[in-house]
Amino acid sequence: MPLTAPTTALAGIARLHLRVRAPTNPGQELRVCGWLPQMGGWKPEKALLMHTRADEYPFWTVSLDLLLSELKESIKYKYLIVGKGYSQWEDAIADRSIACEHKAGGTLAAGLHTHVDDGEFNRLQRVCTYVRDTHQRQAPKSGVMAS
């Protein structure tokens, strides 16, 4: 059964949207790697693939549904560029971090879309916006899901 905005909020689900500017070479892709299982659990081979389009490049995006009851600490992550026989981690900056504030109006509140524009690859700069959830979607069965 699809979740409406009030049901999504009651279910304790937040949607996180990540965006970063990362010029790549043909055949390369961008991934986000962090402690969350769908971000690969810090294993680059399991990192979450990000997406871009010709009209958006060099900006890459990905969205994740987060079950807030399973988030006990800040979400830590980095971006990496991967290609055949090549990988480049963000090595000039510390881990990126998003605080898990679950209360109403918090960074990752239930029923809220949190948009994080992380600026440039390998440079720490960020803009966050928060949008009330008006979309219908299925609740994840457990943990978090990428879309």
C-alpha positions as CSV (number, residue, x, y, z in Angstrom):
1,M,0.0,0.0,0.0
2,P,1.5,3.4,-1.0
3,L,2.3,5.8,1.9
4,T,0.9,9.2,1.9
5,A,2.7,12.1,3.5
6,P,1.1,11.7,6.9
7,T,1.7,8.0,6.8
8,T,5.3,8.5,5.8
9,A,5.8,10.8,8.8
10,L,4.2,8.3,11.1
11,A,6.3,5.5,9.7
12,G,9.4,7.4,10.6
13,I,10.8,7.6,7.1
14,A,12.9,10.5,5.7
15,R,14.2,10.9,2.2
16,L,17.8,12.1,1.7
17,H,18.8,13.5,-1.6
18,L,22.6,14.0,-2.3
19,R,24.1,16.1,-5.0
20,V,27.7,16.9,-5.8
21,R,29.6,18.4,-8.7
22,A,32.2,15.9,-9.9
23,P,33.7,16.1,-13.4
24,T,34.7,12.6,-14.7
25,N,36.2,11.1,-17.8
26,P,34.3,8.8,-20.2
27,G,33.8,5.4,-18.6
28,Q,34.0,6.7,-15.1
29,E,31.1,6.9,-12.6
30,L,30.5,8.5,-9.2
31,R,29.6,6.6,-6.1
32,V,28.9,7.5,-2.5
33,C,30.4,5.3,0.1
34,G,29.7,5.4,3.9
35,W,28.7,3.5,7.0
36,L,25.1,2.9,5.9
37,P,24.6,-0.5,4.4
38,Q,23.2,0.9,1.1
39,M,26.2,3.2,0.9
40,G,28.4,0.1,1.0
41,G,29.5,-0.1,4.6
42,W,32.7,1.7,3.7
43,K,33.4,-1.0,1.1
44,P,34.0,0.8,-2.3
45,E,33.0,-2.2,-4.3
46,K,29.5,-2.0,-2.7
47,A,29.2,1.8,-2.8
48,L,26.0,3.3,-4.0
49,L,26.0,4.4,-7.7
50,M,25.0,8.0,-8.3
51,H,23.3,9.3,-11.5
52,T,23.8,12.1,-13.9
53,R,22.2,13.2,-17.2
54,A,23.7,15.1,-20.2
55,D,21.7,18.2,-19.2
56,E,22.9,18.0,-15.5
57,Y,26.5,16.9,-15.9
58,P,28.9,17.4,-14.1
59,F,26.3,17.2,-11.2
60,W,25.6,13.7,-9.8
61,T,22.6,12.8,-7.6
62,V,21.2,9.9,-5.6
63,S,18.2,9.6,-3.2
64,L,17.7,7.3,-0.2
65,D,14.8,6.5,2.0
66,L,15.9,6.3,5.6
67,L,14.1,4.5,8.4
68,L,14.9,6.9,11.2
69,S,14.5,4.3,14.0
70,E,17.6,2.5,12.7
71,L,19.8,5.6,12.6
72,K,21.7,6.0,15.9
73,E,24.6,8.2,14.8
74,S,25.6,10.8,12.2
75,I,25.7,9.5,8.6
76,K,29.3,9.6,7.5
77,Y,30.3,9.2,3.8
78,K,32.6,10.2,1.0
79,Y,32.3,10.3,-2.7
80,L,34.6,8.3,-5.1
81,I,35.1,8.3,-8.8
82,V,35.6,4.8,-10.2
83,G,36.4,3.4,-13.6
84,K,38.1,0.5,-15.2
85,G,41.3,0.0,-13.0
86,Y,40.8,3.4,-11.4
87,S,39.4,4.8,-8.2
88,Q,39.8,8.2,-6.5
89,W,38.4,8.8,-3.0
90,E,37.9,12.3,-1.6
91,D,41.2,12.4,0.2
92,A,41.6,16.2,0.7
93,I,38.7,16.4,3.2
94,A,37.4,14.6,6.3
95,D,34.4,12.4,6.1
96,R,31.2,14.2,5.1
97,S,28.6,14.0,7.9
98,I,24.9,14.5,8.3
99,A,23.6,14.7,11.9
100,C,20.6,12.5,12.6
101,E,18.2,14.9,14.2
102,H,14.9,13.0,14.3
103,K,12.8,15.6,16.0
104,A,10.3,17.7,14.0
105,G,12.3,20.3,12.1
106,G,15.5,18.3,12.5
107,T,17.9,17.5,9.7
108,L,16.3,14.1,9.0
109,A,12.8,14.4,10.4
110,A,10.1,12.0,9.4
111,G,8.1,13.0,6.4
112,L,10.8,15.4,5.2
113,H,12.9,15.5,2.1
114,T,16.4,16.7,3.0
115,H,18.4,17.9,0.0
116,V,22.1,18.2,0.5
117,D,24.2,19.9,-2.2
118,D,27.7,18.9,-1.2
119,G,29.3,21.4,-3.6
120,E,32.5,20.1,-5.3
121,F,34.1,16.7,-5.2
122,N,36.9,16.7,-2.7
123,R,36.0,20.2,-1.3
124,L,34.0,20.6,1.9
125,Q,31.1,23.0,1.2
126,R,27.4,22.3,1.7
127,V,23.9,23.7,1.3
128,C,21.0,21.9,2.8
129,T,17.3,22.4,2.2
130,Y,14.3,20.7,3.8
131,V,11.0,20.1,2.0
132,R,7.8,18.6,3.4
133,D,7.0,15.2,1.9
134,T,4.1,15.2,-0.4
135,H,5.0,12.1,-2.5
136,Q,3.6,8.7,-2.2
137,R,6.0,5.7,-1.9
138,Q,6.3,2.3,-0.3
139,A,7.9,2.1,3.1
140,P,11.2,0.1,3.2
141,K,10.8,-3.3,4.7
142,S,13.7,-2.7,7.0
143,G,16.7,-0.4,7.2
144,V,17.2,1.9,4.3
145,M,16.6,1.7,0.5
146,A,18.2,3.5,-2.4
147,S,16.3,4.8,-5.3
